[in-house]
Amino acid sequence: MRLVVAIAVSAVAVVLSLPATASPGTRNGSLLIEVVPVPGAVHLWAASAHGTSSRDLGVVAGNADQFTEAHYTPDGRRIVFLHAIDDAGDPAARDSLDVMNADGSGRRVLVRRPHVSQFAISPDGASVAYLAVDRKTVWSLYVTRIEHPRPLLLRRPWPPAAFKWSKDGTMIVFGSQGRCETRLRRVDPRTGKAHALPVSARLCEGLHQAPAVSPDESRIAFYSPFGPAGARVFAADGRFLRNIAGPYRCVGPFSPDGTELALADSCGGTVVRVSVFDFLSRTVEPLTPHVPVPAGGYDRLLDWQPLGTEG
């Protein structure tokens, strides 16, 4: 997994927004998993969350250092992924933001340029926003259409942070540094104007990585090592909802219907153990995705596929 130093240091998550287009009743599809033999090329696998079926979607990067992340579009029909195509030691090394169908077919390039670090897909699945470095040091936020790619600069400068596209035209910024009352903010991506959102002290405690956000944006969840260690779940307004005790150092994603939350003992490594918390029964169930990880290899849970709506 390719790491961006500035993002790893700041450990901030950003949620960028558009008008809501997602419909209630979304069903849960496959888990999207990164699998890397060591040494070897990075493959993406789609695996049933509660069964034994799986599918190799093909190679998406030459090695683990060249791969960043991948996510399903909101309709679950396509996958957008980011990877490097040049040697990481080259200052002008290019990154490639690509899209393919959910079965691995139809791969094509959306953006190819140096220093792309993060991306987020719009709720209607038509556009992708991405973070890139201009002029060697200036972080900038761009957006491009998926069908007819043409980058448009939205904001410069921009925080070097992970982000997810939300629904109301603003960004919810989660910070791990600074005073507690400044760690949760709502920001307009075009003007840069921000205002703090109310948070509780427990929300700030232990927040050291990008939290998972539920599909309806009513809940956030993240791992805290403080007693008892586990996955903390909060309402979006900062109210504490529950702690899921356990060694779940990587929390999320939520299932597309919002009734389950994926929990892993690591955010990537050899034989990552994944479980699911069911909010209705309040129980944790270990998962056994049918994905072949070679001995000494590496795997990482990336996303959970939406399957459209019922009814």
N, C-alpha and C positions, 0 to 999 in steps of 0.2 A: 504494500500500500504506500503510495507516494505521499509524503508529508510536506506541508507548507510551513516553514519555520515561523513566520509571523503569526499565522493562525494558531499554531500550537502554543505559542507564548501567550497570546491574548485570550485564547479559549473563550471566544464570544460567539453567540449564535444570533442570527438576524432572521426575522420573518418578514418578507416583502409581500404586498397584497394587491389584489385586483377584485372587482366585483365577484360575488359568489356565483359559481356555476355548478358546483357539485350537488347532486341530488341525494336525499336520504335513502336508506335501504341498500347501500352498496354492499356487495357480497365479497367474501374473502377469497383470494386466489392463491397463487404460489408465492413462496418465499424466494427472493433473489439473493443468491449467495456467490461470493467471490471465492474461487478455489485456485490455489497456486502450488504446483509442485516446486520443490526447492532443489536445484534451480529449475526454472521453466517458465513458460508463458502463462499469463493470467486467463482463466476461463470464467465465464459466468454460467451458473446453473440455476434453473428454475425447479423448485422442489415443493411438493405438497406439504403443507404445514402439519397435517394430521394423518398422513398416509405414507406410502412408500414410493409413489411415482416421482420421477425426476427427469430432467432433460438438460443435456449440455448445449448451451446456446452458442458456443464457439469461443475463439480467442479474442480478447479485447485489449491486450497489452503484451509487450514482449517479456516483461518481468514485473515483479511486485512493486519495484521502485517507480515504474512508469504508470501505474494505475492509481487513480484518485477515488472515483465513486461512480455509482450508477443508480438510476431511479426510474420507476415506471411512470408513464404519463397518467393523469387522473382517470382515464378510461381503461387503463391496463393494457392497451393495445400496442404500445411502443415502449422502448427503453432508451433513455438518454444517458450517455456515459462520457466521462472525461479521462483522457490518458495522454501521456507524453509520447512523442514520436521520434525524439532525438535524445542523444546522450545527456543525462542530467548535468554533467560537468560543463556543458557548453552554455555560456551566458545568454546566447540567443536561441537556446533550445525551444522548439515549438511544442505546444500542447494542441490536442485535437478534441473538440467537443462534437460527438457523433450521435446519431440516432439510428435505431434499427427496430424492426418489428419484434413483438414479444416472443416470437419463436426463433429469433436470431437471424432472420432473413432481411433483405432490403437495407443493408447498412449503407449510410452515407454521411458525409461531413457537413456539420453546421457552421463551425468556426474553427479556423486553424491559425494560430498566432502564438507568439511567446507569452509566457507568464499568465496563463489562465489558472485560477486556483479553486474556484467553487462555482456551482450553478444551481438554479432552482427553476422548476417548471410551473407555468401559470396554471391556475385552477381549470381553465378551459382546455388546457393541453395544446394550445396553439403557439405559445411562445416560450422562450427560455431566457432567463436573466443569468448573467455570469459576471464574475469579478475578475478583473485583469489589472496588471501593472503597466502603466504608461510612463514614459520618460524615466524609466528605471526605478522610480521610487513612488510614483503617484498611483494609489489604488482607485480604480474607476469601475462603475457599475454600468454594464451594457445590457441590452435586450435584443433578441432577434426572433423572427418568426421561424417556425419549424418547416413549413412548406416552402417558403421562398426566403431563405436566410439573407438578411441584410442588417448588420449590426447598427444599433442606434445607441449613442451615449445617453444614459439617464442622469448620472450624477458623478461628479469628480470634485474633490477627493471623496473616498468612501472607506469605512472601517474595514480592515483586513479580517473578515469574519465569515463563518459559515452562515448560510441563510436558507430559508424556505419560503416560497411564495404563498401568501395567504389570501384573504378575501376582501378587504375593505379599503385598499388603496394606501395603507400605511405599513410600517414595519414594526414588529415587536422585537426589541433588541434585548437579549439576555446577556449580562456581563458577569464575569467571575472575579473581577477586580474592582477596587474602589469601595465606596460606602454602600451599605446594603440598600439604602433608599434610591440609589442611582443605578442599580443593576437591571431594572426592568423598565424599559422606555418604549414609547411609540413614536416612530419617526416617519416623516413624509420623504419618500425617496427623491422627489424632484426639488424640494426646497431645503431639505436638511433639517427642518424644524422638528424639535423633539419635546415631549413632555413625559415626566415620570408617571408610572402606574403604581398604585398601592401594592405593597408587598409585605409579607410577614417576615420576621427574623428567621423562621425555620426555612423559608424559601431560599434565603441566601446561604444558609449553612450547608457547606459541602458542595455547592454548585460549581463544578470544575470542568464541565464539558457541555456541549450543545445538548439541550434537553429534547426529548421526544414531545411532539405536539399532537393531540388527538385530532381526528379529521374535522370535527366541528369546532376545534380551537377552544373548547371549554376547559381542557385539562393539559397540564404539562407534567412530565415525569423525568427524573434523573437519578443517578446513583449518588448516595452520600455514605462516606465511610464512618460517620459518627453514629454512636450507639442508639438503637441497634442498627448496624449497617444494612443497607438495602436500597430498594427503589422508592424514592419519595414521589408521591403523586399530589399535585396541587391543582386547585382551580385557577383559571386564568387571571383572576383578580387577586391571587396570592394566598387564598385560604388553603390551609393544610387539609388534605382529604384522607390519606392513608400512607402507611409505610409497608412495603412488601419486603419483609426481612429475608436476607440471603446474600450470597456473594455475587450479586448481579452488577458487575462493574460496567456493563454496557446495556443501557436501557433504551428500548424502542427497536423498531417502530411500533405504533399502535396498529391493530388490525384495521383494514379499510372501513369496517362497520363500527369501529370504536369499542367493541365489547371485550377485546383482548389486548394484551400488551406483551411484546416479545422481550425476553430477558436473557442475557448471555453472561457467562462468567468471564468473558474477555471481549474486547472490541476487535479482536483479530489475533490469530495464533494457530497453534497446532491443535486440532480436534477441539474446537470451541463447543462447549455444551450450552444448548439453547433450551429455554423453557418458555411457557406462556402462562400469564396470569389471566384468569377469567374473572371479569368484574361482577358477573351475575352470581357465580357460585363462590367467589372469593377464594379460589384454589389455584395452585400452581401445578402445571402439568409438564413434565419433561418431554421434549420433542426429539424425534429421531429422523431428521430429514435424510432421505436416501440419496446422499451425495458422496461419491468416492473421493476422499481426501488421501493422497498418497502418503506413505510413511515419511514423516519429517516435513510434510507439506503444511500449507497455511490456508485457513478459510475464515470468512467474515460475512456476517449477515448484513445485507445492504438495504433491502426494502421488502414490502409486502404488497402483492399485486391486487388492485381493485378489479372486480369482475362486472362492473355495471350494476344496474338496479334490478330489483325483483318487482314483479307485479306487472 
